[in-house]
Amino acid sequence: MSQDTLTTLKCSECGNRNFYTFKNKKKIQEKLELKKHCPKCKTHTVHNEGKKIK
């Protein structure tokens, strides 16, 4: 997989960037929103797609 499809997932509660995932930008136009476990909050929270950090 190429690096241009790599996106970060940011916690909506604390703003911590916890997860990296790949996204097909041709098929999915909107931003990703997944419910994942945040180790800082210690709960399952909604994680939104954020900017990629180089």
Secondary structure, DSSP 8 states (H G I E B T S, - for coil): --GGGEEEEEETTT--EEEEEE--TTT--S--EEEEEETTTTEEEEEEEE----
